[in-house]
């Protein structure tokens, strides 16, 4: 299974990744890279996904992603996260992704950047938010689509390709972890 995501860069990436690693260490949860999933659960053959992602990247232009309120839900993958503002650009990018991948029946898009994956109690999640703050305001320019392999345990997930927005030429980054 593959996911197509937007990733922060520079100082925003460093700050969020440091926080995520610290939380993972303190609560024994998996470490993963900070990202906002644009469209997930891609099950087509890998070559087809690469081709469609390249086409999608060629349809999109760089745009700003704004992160704000920290929230939590009961799901493993929504244990603790920062909401991404539902801007016109982000919603249009998701709509293009649904169109390119033929995924009109997907559940409603909830743009967010996960800080932790896990099955922590509600009380622990609320305590973590009180420690880190309920607002982690940050923004980053989305300049690429990052394809992640998301099969198996989270520790085995990894970024396999990056496609620059506004071009159909992929920057190929193969990661072996």
Secondary structure as the mmCIF struct_conf table of DSSP 4:
data_model
#
loop_
_struct_conf.conf_type_id
_struct_conf.id
_struct_conf.beg_label_comp_id
_struct_conf.beg_label_asym_id
_struct_conf.beg_label_seq_id
_struct_conf.end_label_comp_id
_struct_conf.end_label_asym_id
_struct_conf.end_label_seq_id
STRN STRN1 UNK A 2 UNK A 6
HELX_RH_AL_P HELX_RH_AL_P1 UNK A 10 UNK A 27
TURN_TY1_P TURN_TY1_P1 UNK A 28 UNK A 28
STRN STRN2 UNK A 36 UNK A 42
BEND BEND1 UNK A 44 UNK A 44
HELX_RH_AL_P HELX_RH_AL_P2 UNK A 46 UNK A 59
STRN STRN3 UNK A 63 UNK A 71
BEND BEND2 UNK A 74 UNK A 75
HELX_RH_3T_P HELX_RH_3T_P1 UNK A 76 UNK A 78
BEND BEND3 UNK A 79 UNK A 79
STRN STRN4 UNK A 80 UNK A 84
HELX_LH_PP_P HELX_LH_PP_P1 UNK A 85 UNK A 85
HELX_RH_AL_P HELX_RH_AL_P3 UNK A 88 UNK A 101
TURN_TY1_P TURN_TY1_P2 UNK A 102 UNK A 102
TURN_TY1_P TURN_TY1_P3 UNK A 104 UNK A 105
BEND BEND4 UNK A 106 UNK A 106
HELX_LH_PP_P HELX_LH_PP_P2 UNK A 107 UNK A 109
STRN STRN5 UNK A 112 UNK A 116
BEND BEND5 UNK A 118 UNK A 118
HELX_RH_AL_P HELX_RH_AL_P4 UNK A 122 UNK A 132
BEND BEND6 UNK A 134 UNK A 134
STRN STRN6 UNK A 135 UNK A 142
STRN STRN7 UNK A 144 UNK A 149
BEND BEND7 UNK A 152 UNK A 152
HELX_RH_3T_P HELX_RH_3T_P2 UNK A 154 UNK A 156
STRN STRN8 UNK A 158 UNK A 164
TURN_TY1_P TURN_TY1_P4 UNK A 165 UNK A 166
BEND BEND8 UNK A 168 UNK A 168
STRN STRN9 UNK A 170 UNK A 171
#
